[in-house]
């Protein structure tokens, strides 16, 4: 029960931070988010490992976003019949903010790691805001690929690209959620 309340308060703080950021930046002139100058379609793109957080913190986040009219992209918004990867890239490029939720098994998903690379490319090309969230994982483990992050890389081909992206993303100001508390890190 305590875990549920701690997760809810974490989601609340994260939500208020994102709401504040979105409202503050809504009036800023938008840079085109792709070569074809398409406008932003989503306020937030959420990059996450489904098995780790889909039935917990993510459901609370989505509920808060919907209640407050924040248009967040989660993979369940993929249109049936469309190719997955190009649709994900369009959603990333068409988002104002990318929220990367690093969790215990995040690095075991090649989809998550490929999304991370694309998100960081959008940050560099278009100035997209990227916010890393460390959910039950130490930022140092992500930065240095320790513990579950080290184990996950044993079986992948694109390790060098993914290692660089993980390291680069941990140098951004983010939110850390370990056990029952949270803190903003920089």
LUMLODO-484010 format. One record per residue: chain; x, z, y of N, C-alpha, C in turn. Coordinates in pm, 1 decimal, always signed. Each point is the difference from the previous one (the first is absolute). Layout:
BEGIN
{"A",{X,Z,Y},{X,Z,Y},{X,Z,Y}}
...
//
This chain:
BEGIN
{"A",{+82.1,+0.0,-118.6},{-82.1,+0.0,+118.6},{+87.2,+0.0,+126.0}}
{"A",{+105.7,+81.4,-0.2},{+90.5,+5.8,+114.2},{+64.5,-136.8,+24.1}}
{"A",{+36.2,-69.3,-109.6},{+59.1,-132.5,+11.0},{-94.7,-95.5,+72.6}}
{"A",{-130.8,+6.6,-33.2},{-97.3,-87.3,+64.0},{-4.2,+23.8,+150.8}}
{"A",{-3.9,+126.3,+42.1},{-6.1,+31.6,+142.1},{+128.9,-39.0,+72.0}}
{"A",{+115.2,+19.1,-65.2},{+126.9,-40.4,+61.0},{+4.8,-151.1,+17.2}}
{"A",{-49.1,-73.6,-100.8},{-3.9,-145.7,+10.7},{-92.3,-43.8,+112.2}}
{"A",{-114.8,+66.3,+11.2},{-95.1,-34.7,+106.4},{+60.1,+24.0,+137.8}}
{"A",{+69.7,+110.8,+18.5},{+58.8,+26.2,+131.5},{+112.9,-98.7,+28.4}}
{"A",{+75.0,-37.5,-100.2},{+103.8,-101.3,+16.1},{-62.2,-132.4,+43.2}}
{"A",{-106.7,-40.1,-68.2},{-68.5,-123.8,+33.5},{-53.8,+7.3,+141.8}}
{"A",{-56.5,+114.3,+37.4},{-54.5,+17.1,+134.0},{+107.6,-19.9,+106.5}}
{"A",{+115.2,+62.9,-17.8},{+108.8,-12.2,+97.8},{+49.5,-144.9,+5.4}}
{"A",{+18.5,-60.6,-115.7},{+44.7,-138.9,-5.0},{-103.2,-91.6,+65.9}}
{"A",{-126.1,+22.5,-28.8},{-105.8,-80.1,+59.5},{+0.2,+13.2,+152.1}}
{"A",{+7.3,+122.0,+51.1},{-1.3,+19.0,+145.5},{+120.6,-66.6,+65.2}}
{"A",{+113.7,+7.0,-65.5},{+119.0,-66.4,+52.5},{-22.9,-150.9,+7.6}}
{"A",{-50.1,-58.3,-109.0},{-24.1,-144.6,-2.3},{-108.2,-39.5,+100.2}}
{"A",{-105.8,+80.5,+9.7},{-106.6,-29.2,+96.1},{+54.4,-2.0,+142.1}}
{"A",{+78.6,+100.7,+32.0},{+60.3,+9.2,+133.0},{+86.4,-122.2,+26.4}}
{"A",{+81.5,-35.7,-98.2},{+89.9,-113.9,+15.6},{-78.1,-130.0,+18.5}}
{"A",{-101.6,-20.5,-80.1},{-79.2,-122.7,+9.3},{-69.6,-8.0,+135.5}}
{"A",{-63.2,+108.0,+42.4},{-68.4,+0.3,+129.6},{+96.7,-23.2,+114.5}}
{"A",{+116.4,+61.9,-7.9},{+99.6,-14.3,+105.3},{+50.3,-143.6,+10.9}}
{"A",{+13.6,-65.5,-114.6},{+60.8,-132.6,-0.9},{-100.3,-114.7,+1.8}}
{"A",{-128.4,+29.2,-11.3},{-101.4,-107.1,-0.7},{+8.4,-87.3,+124.7}}
{"A",{+30.3,+58.0,+114.4},{+3.3,-76.1,+124.3},{+127.9,-77.6,+21.7}}
{"A",{+101.7,+24.1,-81.5},{+127.6,-68.3,+16.5},{-15.9,-145.9,-41.3}}
{"A",{+61.5,-90.3,+74.3},{-4.3,-141.8,-36.8},{+55.8,-17.6,-139.5}}
{"A",{-74.1,-73.1,-81.2},{+40.4,-19.4,-137.9},{+96.7,-117.8,-11.9}}
{"A",{+102.4,+21.9,-81.5},{+87.5,-111.0,-35.2},{-68.0,-74.8,-113.6}}
{"A",{+18.5,-130.5,-9.6},{-57.9,-70.7,-113.7},{+61.1,+53.2,-128.8}}
{"A",{-83.4,+15.8,-102.1},{+46.3,+61.6,-123.2},{+43.6,-100.2,-105.7}}
{"A",{-5.4,-126.3,+27.5},{+53.7,-98.3,-92.7},{+26.5,-128.3,+77.6}}
{"A",{+57.8,-95.4,-66.9},{+34.7,-124.9,+66.6},{-122.6,-74.8,+51.6}}
{"A",{-115.5,+21.0,-62.2},{-119.1,-71.9,+44.9},{-77.3,+77.9,+105.9}}
{"A",{+62.4,+102.8,+59.5},{-57.2,+77.1,+110.1},{-134.4,+64.9,-31.7}}
{"A",{-22.9,+36.8,-125.9},{-126.4,+66.0,-32.9},{-3.3,+141.1,+58.9}}
{"A",{-118.9,+48.2,+32.1},{-15.9,+132.9,+57.3},{+2.3,+104.6,-110.7}}
{"A",{+19.9,+121.6,+41.7},{+1.4,+110.1,-95.9},{-139.6,+17.5,-58.7}}
{"A",{-4.1,+14.0,-130.3},{-126.7,+15.7,-69.6},{-24.8,+145.8,-37.2}}
{"A",{+106.9,+75.8,-22.8},{-11.5,+139.0,-43.4},{+74.0,+91.5,+97.0}}
{"A",{-51.0,+121.4,+14.2},{+71.7,+101.1,+77.0},{+118.7,+52.2,-80.6}}
{"A",{-23.0,+23.4,-129.6},{+102.3,+61.9,-84.7},{+5.2,-69.9,-135.5}}
{"A",{+121.2,-31.6,-45.7},{+22.9,-45.8,-137.3},{+59.7,+119.2,-73.9}}
{"A",{-59.8,+37.7,-112.7},{+49.9,+114.5,-75.9},{+71.3,-51.3,-124.3}}
{"A",{+129.1,+27.4,-6.5},{+84.7,-38.3,-114.0},{+19.9,+124.6,-84.8}}
{"A",{-41.5,-3.7,-125.8},{+3.1,+119.2,-84.0},{+6.6,-37.2,-147.1}}
{"A",{+37.2,+95.3,-81.5},{-1.8,-14.0,-146.4},{-132.1,+58.3,-47.5}}
{"A",{-89.4,-85.6,-45.8},{-136.1,+39.3,-33.6},{-11.6,+116.1,-96.8}}
{"A",{+78.7,-3.2,-105.5},{-11.0,+104.4,-101.6},{+31.9,+138.1,+56.5}}
{"A",{+83.4,+6.7,+102.4},{+41.4,+128.7,+56.5},{-103.2,+60.4,+94.8}}
{"A",{-68.3,-83.0,+78.5},{-79.5,+58.0,+108.8},{-142.0,-54.0,+15.2}}
{"A",{-37.4,-101.5,-76.1},{-129.6,-65.8,+22.6},{-117.5,+97.2,-5.7}}
{"A",{-2.1,+92.1,-95.6},{-114.6,+89.9,-16.1},{+15.6,+130.7,+78.1}}
{"A",{+107.6,+14.3,+75.0},{+22.5,+122.6,+75.1},{+2.7,-25.7,+149.1}}
{"A",{+118.8,+7.4,+55.8},{+17.5,-11.0,+144.7},{-53.6,-132.3,+55.0}}
{"A",{+14.7,-107.9,-73.7},{-44.8,-130.2,+49.8},{-150.7,-3.2,+21.8}}
{"A",{-76.7,+56.2,-92.0},{-145.8,-1.0,+16.2},{-40.7,+79.2,+124.0}}
{"A",{+70.5,+109.8,+28.8},{-29.0,+77.2,+121.9},{+36.5,-79.6,+125.4}}
{"A",{+112.9,-68.7,-5.1},{+42.2,-82.9,+113.3},{-101.6,-109.2,+29.4}}
{"A",{-38.6,-73.2,-103.0},{-94.0,-110.6,+17.1},{-131.8,+51.7,+57.7}}
{"A",{-45.5,+112.0,-51.9},{-124.0,+60.2,+50.6},{+12.7,+33.4,+149.0}}
{"A",{+111.9,+59.0,+39.7},{+22.1,+33.4,+141.3},{+9.2,-124.8,+85.9}}
{"A",{+70.8,-101.0,-48.9},{+12.9,-124.1,+76.1},{-136.8,-66.1,+19.6}}
{"A",{-77.9,-8.6,-107.7},{-131.8,-63.8,+10.3},{-90.8,+76.8,+95.0}}
{"A",{+0.3,+132.2,-10.7},{-84.7,+83.4,+85.6},{+34.4,-20.2,+147.7}}
{"A",{+126.9,-28.7,+29.3},{+44.5,-14.4,+138.3},{+26.5,-144.9,+40.1}}
{"A",{-54.0,-92.6,-79.0},{+4.5,-143.4,+32.7},{+142.0,-54.5,+14.6}}
{"A",{+90.8,+51.2,-82.4},{+135.7,-54.9,-6.5},{+2.1,-94.6,-119.8}}
{"A",{+29.8,-124.8,+26.1},{-3.2,-102.7,-103.0},{+132.5,+1.0,-77.2}}
{"A",{-3.3,+62.6,-116.3},{+121.2,+12.4,-82.0},{-8.0,-95.2,-118.6}}
{"A",{+112.6,-67.3,-28.0},{+6.4,-86.7,-117.7},{+54.2,+79.9,-117.1}}
{"A",{-77.6,+1.1,-106.0},{+42.5,+55.6,-128.6},{-23.1,-112.7,-100.0}}
{"A",{+77.3,-3.5,-107.1},{-5.9,-114.4,-91.0},{-137.7,-28.3,-59.0}}
{"A",{-93.3,+91.9,+8.0},{-134.2,-29.7,-49.9},{-75.3,-96.0,+92.8}}
{"A",{+59.3,-31.3,+116.2},{-59.8,-97.4,+92.3},{+42.9,-143.2,-32.0}}
{"A",{+83.3,-17.4,-101.0},{+39.8,-135.9,-38.3},{-123.3,-76.8,-46.7}}
{"A",{-12.7,-121.2,+47.9},{-114.6,-81.4,-38.6},{+22.5,-56.2,-139.5}}
{"A",{-101.2,+14.4,-83.1},{+7.7,-49.0,-138.5},{+19.3,-151.4,+0.7}}
{"A",{+87.3,-46.9,-86.7},{+25.3,-143.1,-11.2},{+118.2,-48.3,+82.2}}
{"A",{+44.4,+80.0,+97.8},{+116.1,-38.2,+80.6},{+128.2,+45.2,-68.8}}
{"A",{+108.7,-68.8,+30.2},{+128.7,+42.8,-53.4},{+38.9,+133.0,+63.7}}
{"A",{+52.9,+89.8,-79.9},{+25.9,+136.5,+46.6},{+111.8,+5.5,+103.5}}
{"A",{+118.9,-52.7,-32.7},{+113.8,+18.1,+89.7},{-22.4,-61.9,+138.5}}
{"A",{-43.1,-126.8,+11.2},{-23.4,-55.5,+133.9},{-105.1,+80.1,+78.1}}
{"A",{-101.4,+52.2,-68.8},{-102.1,+81.3,+66.9},{+59.4,+129.5,+52.9}}
{"A",{+89.1,+62.4,-77.6},{+66.1,+122.5,+45.3},{+89.0,-26.9,+121.4}}
{"A",{+73.0,-109.5,-3.6},{+87.8,-34.4,+112.6},{-82.8,-22.3,+125.8}}
{"A",{-112.3,-72.2,-11.8},{-87.0,-20.6,+116.4},{-53.1,+133.0,+53.2}}
{"A",{-34.6,+91.4,-89.1},{-51.0,+130.9,+42.7},{+109.7,+80.4,+70.0}}
{"A",{+121.3,-5.7,-52.3},{+111.9,+70.9,+63.8},{+25.4,-58.6,+138.1}}
{"A",{+10.6,-132.6,+7.5},{+27.2,-66.9,+128.1},{-113.1,+22.1,+100.0}}
{"A",{-121.8,+16.4,-50.1},{-115.2,+15.3,+86.8},{-34.6,+144.5,+31.7}}
{"A",{+93.1,+91.1,-22.8},{-25.1,+142.0,+25.9},{+81.1,+49.8,+118.6}}
{"A",{-59.2,+90.5,+74.4},{+62.0,+59.5,+116.9},{+106.7,+102.9,-42.1}}
{"A",{-32.5,+78.4,-103.2},{+88.1,+104.8,-51.3},{+8.8,-14.9,-150.4}}
{"A",{+118.8,+22.1,-55.7},{+14.0,+9.6,-145.4},{+35.8,+143.8,-33.2}}
{"A",{-76.6,+56.3,-90.3},{+19.3,+136.4,-46.5},{+55.1,-8.2,-142.3}}
{"A",{+123.3,+44.0,-18.8},{+63.0,-5.8,-132.2},{-5.3,+140.1,-58.7}}
{"A",{-72.7,+16.9,-108.1},{-11.6,+132.1,-61.6},{+94.0,+4.0,-120.3}}
{"A",{+117.2,+60.2,+22.6},{+96.4,+16.4,-108.5},{-45.5,+116.4,-86.7}}
{"A",{-11.7,-23.8,-128.1},{-40.4,+102.6,-95.2},{+99.0,-1.3,-116.8}}
{"A",{-24.3,+85.1,-96.3},{+92.9,+17.7,-111.2},{+35.8,-131.3,-70.0}}
{"A",{-100.0,-81.6,-32.3},{+25.1,-122.6,-77.0},{-8.7,-127.8,+83.0}}
{"A",{+5.7,+11.4,+132.2},{-9.6,-116.0,+89.0},{+100.1,-109.2,-39.8}}
{"A",{+124.1,+37.8,-24.2},{+105.4,-98.1,-26.8},{-12.7,-66.6,-136.4}}
{"A",{-86.0,+51.1,-85.7},{-17.3,-63.5,-130.8},{-90.9,-123.2,+8.7}}
{"A",{-57.7,-23.6,+117.0},{-87.4,-115.8,+18.9},{+72.3,-109.6,+78.7}}
{"A",{+22.2,-113.5,-63.5},{+64.0,-111.3,+70.6},{-91.3,-51.2,+112.1}}
{"A",{-132.0,+12.6,-15.2},{-93.7,-38.9,+105.4},{+24.0,+84.0,+125.1}}
{"A",{+10.5,+132.3,-18.4},{+23.0,+89.3,+115.0},{+130.3,-35.2,+69.7}}
{"A",{+104.3,-23.2,-76.8},{+130.5,-28.7,+58.3},{+1.4,-134.4,+71.7}}
{"A",{-68.7,-98.6,-55.7},{-10.0,-129.4,+68.4},{-82.0,+12.1,+128.6}}
{"A",{-107.1,+80.6,-3.7},{-77.2,+25.3,+121.8},{+88.2,+67.4,+104.8}}
{"A",{+80.0,+96.3,-42.8},{+89.6,+71.3,+91.5},{+94.8,-96.4,+70.9}}
{"A",{+58.3,-92.4,-74.4},{+90.3,-99.6,+58.5},{-75.6,-83.0,+104.6}}
{"A",{-120.0,-44.1,-32.9},{-80.6,-80.7,+93.1},{-37.2,+81.0,+123.4}}
{"A",{-36.5,+126.3,-18.1},{-34.2,+87.6,+112.7},{+118.3,+13.0,+95.2}}
{"A",{+118.2,+22.6,-53.5},{+118.1,+14.1,+86.0},{+35.2,-131.0,+69.6}}
{"A",{-25.3,-112.5,-65.7},{+20.1,-130.0,+65.5},{-96.0,-14.5,+118.4}}
{"A",{-125.8,+42.9,-16.8},{-98.4,-6.6,+109.5},{+39.0,+94.3,+112.7}}
{"A",{+58.6,+111.4,-33.7},{+47.4,+93.5,+103.0},{+107.0,-67.0,+85.4}}
{"A",{+93.9,-69.3,-67.2},{+108.8,-65.5,+71.8},{-48.8,-121.4,+79.2}}
{"A",{-83.0,-83.2,-60.2},{-45.0,-124.4,+63.9},{-102.9,+23.0,+109.4}}
{"A",{-97.8,+88.3,-25.7},{-116.0,+11.0,+87.8},{-14.8,+136.1,+67.4}}
{"A",{+89.7,+92.4,-30.1},{-10.1,+132.9,+60.5},{-111.1,+84.7,-59.3}}
{"A",{-40.9,-29.8,-122.2},{-105.2,+78.2,-64.4},{+43.5,+146.2,-12.7}}
{"A",{-93.1,+91.2,+20.1},{+28.2,+142.9,-12.7},{-1.9,+35.5,-148.8}}
{"A",{+103.8,+68.6,-45.1},{+10.8,+39.5,-140.3},{+15.6,+151.2,-5.6}}
{"A",{-86.5,+64.7,-78.3},{+4.8,+145.2,-13.0},{+16.2,+35.6,-147.6}}
{"A",{+116.4,+54.5,-35.9},{+17.1,+46.4,-138.2},{-61.2,+139.0,-17.7}}
{"A",{-65.1,+20.3,-113.5},{-55.7,+129.7,-36.6},{+60.7,+36.7,-134.4}}
{"A",{+58.2,+117.5,-8.2},{+65.1,+46.2,-122.9},{-93.3,+99.7,-66.3}}
{"A",{-72.3,-47.3,-102.0},{-102.5,+80.4,-65.9},{+54.5,+54.8,-131.9}}
{"A",{+29.1,+125.9,-0.8},{+58.0,+68.4,-116.6},{+131.3,-63.9,-44.9}}
{"A",{+76.3,-50.2,+96.4},{+131.9,-54.6,-29.6},{+90.0,+30.4,+119.8}}
{"A",{+122.6,+30.3,-27.6},{+96.7,+33.5,+103.1},{+53.1,-129.0,+64.0}}
{"A",{+1.8,-9.6,+132.6},{+52.5,-120.8,+65.4},{+142.9,-34.7,-43.7}}
{"A",{+79.5,+101.3,-28.4},{+137.7,-24.2,-45.9},{+0.5,-73.4,-133.7}}
{"A",{-95.4,+30.8,-86.8},{-7.6,-68.6,-129.8},{-33.0,-147.8,+19.2}}
{"A",{-81.3,-29.8,+100.7},{-32.8,-139.7,+29.1},{+122.0,-69.0,+61.1}}
{"A",{+60.1,+63.0,+100.2},{+114.2,-59.5,+70.4},{+115.7,-30.0,-94.7}}
{"A",{+29.6,+94.4,-87.2},{+116.3,-15.8,-89.8},{-38.0,-45.9,-139.9}}
{"A",{-127.8,-27.7,-20.0},{-52.9,-40.5,-129.5},{+44.0,+96.9,-109.9}}
{"A",{-44.7,+123.0,+13.3},{+29.1,+105.3,-96.6},{-124.0,+30.0,-83.3}}
{"A",{+19.1,+68.3,-109.6},{-105.7,+43.7,-90.8},{-88.3,-116.9,-42.2}}
{"A",{-130.8,+5.9,+22.7},{-89.3,-106.0,-49.6},{+32.7,-135.1,+63.7}}
{"A",{+54.7,-0.3,+121.0},{+35.4,-126.0,+66.4},{+122.6,-63.9,-65.8}}
{"A",{+90.3,+79.8,-48.7},{+117.2,-51.5,-70.5},{-41.5,-57.4,-135.6}}
{"A",{-82.7,+72.4,-70.8},{-45.8,-41.9,-132.4},{-78.3,-130.9,+7.8}}
{"A",{-83.5,-14.0,+102.1},{-84.9,-118.6,+12.9},{+80.3,-128.0,+17.0}}
{"A",{+118.4,+8.3,+57.3},{+78.1,-119.7,+28.6},{+78.3,-52.9,-119.3}}
{"A",{+1.2,+69.2,-108.2},{+78.1,-41.5,-115.8},{-47.4,-135.4,-53.9}}
{"A",{-130.4,-26.2,+3.4},{-55.3,-119.2,-64.1},{-31.6,-116.3,+93.8}}
{"A",{+38.5,+4.7,+126.5},{-39.2,-104.4,+95.4},{+116.1,-91.9,+38.8}}
{"A",{-33.6,-124.7,+34.1},{+98.6,-99.3,+41.7},{+33.4,+8.8,+149.3}}
{"A",{-97.2,+32.9,+82.3},{+15.4,-4.3,+145.4},{+50.7,+132.6,+57.2}}
{"A",{+74.5,+74.5,-76.7},{+39.5,+135.9,+37.9},{+67.7,+6.6,+136.6}}
{"A",{+91.5,-88.9,+29.2},{+74.2,+6.5,+126.0},{-92.2,-14.8,+121.8}}
{"A",{-92.0,-94.8,-5.2},{-94.2,-21.7,+109.7},{-88.7,+122.9,+17.7}}
{"A",{-50.0,+54.5,-112.8},{-89.0,+115.7,+6.3},{+73.3,+125.1,+47.4}}
{"A",{+123.2,+19.1,-45.7},{+78.1,+117.0,+44.6},{+18.2,-2.7,+152.1}}
{"A",{+33.1,-118.2,+52.1},{+19.4,-15.2,+144.2},{-130.0,+31.4,+75.0}}
{"A",{-113.8,-49.3,-52.0},{-129.5,+23.8,+64.6},{-38.3,+148.0,-5.1}}
{"A",{+21.9,+64.7,-113.1},{-30.3,+143.5,-10.1},{+84.7,+79.1,+98.4}}
{"A",{+127.6,-30.5,+2.8},{+89.7,+72.6,+89.9},{-39.2,-22.3,+145.4}}
{"A",{-27.8,-124.4,+34.6},{-35.9,-34.3,+138.3},{-129.3,+71.2,+42.9}}
{"A",{-97.2,+6.7,-88.8},{-128.3,+61.5,+35.1},{+12.0,+150.8,+19.0}}
{"A",{+97.5,+62.6,-62.7},{+15.0,+145.3,+16.0},{+66.9,+36.9,+131.6}}
{"A",{+46.5,-98.0,+73.8},{+58.8,+27.1,+131.3},{-105.3,-7.8,+110.7}}
{"A",{-126.3,-22.4,-38.6},{-110.1,-2.4,+95.4},{-63.5,+139.0,+4.6}}
{"A",{-53.7,+35.7,+113.5},{-69.2,+127.9,+13.1},{-123.9,-4.5,-88.9}}
{"A",{-20.8,+103.3,-79.5},{-113.3,-0.6,-92.0},{-58.6,+137.1,-19.8}}
{"A",{-78.5,+13.3,-104.9},{-68.9,+123.8,-32.2},{+37.0,+38.7,-142.4}}
{"A",{+35.8,+126.1,-18.6},{+39.7,+48.4,-131.3},{-103.0,+98.5,-51.5}}
{"A",{-42.9,-16.7,-124.6},{-96.4,+90.4,-62.5},{+60.3,+48.0,-130.3}}
{"A",{+51.3,+122.2,+1.3},{+54.2,+61.4,-120.9},{-80.6,+125.3,-29.5}}
{"A",{-40.2,+17.1,-122.2},{-77.3,+115.1,-43.6},{-120.0,+22.9,+89.9}}
{"A",{-8.8,+115.4,+67.8},{-119.5,+35.4,+76.0},{+17.6,-13.0,+150.9}}
{"A",{+110.7,-54.9,+46.8},{+20.7,-11.4,+143.5},{+39.4,-142.3,+36.5}}
{"A",{+8.1,-28.3,+126.3},{+41.2,-131.6,+45.5},{+80.2,+15.7,+127.8}}
{"A",{+74.6,-102.6,+33.8},{+70.2,+1.3,+127.2},{+31.0,-143.6,+39.7}}
{"A",{+13.6,-21.2,+130.6},{+43.7,-129.7,+49.1},{+151.7,+1.0,-3.5}}
{"A",{+58.9,-110.0,-46.0},{+146.3,-8.3,-5.1},{+46.5,-115.9,+83.7}}
{"A",{+122.2,+7.4,+42.8},{+55.5,-113.2,+75.7},{+142.0,-24.6,-44.6}}
//
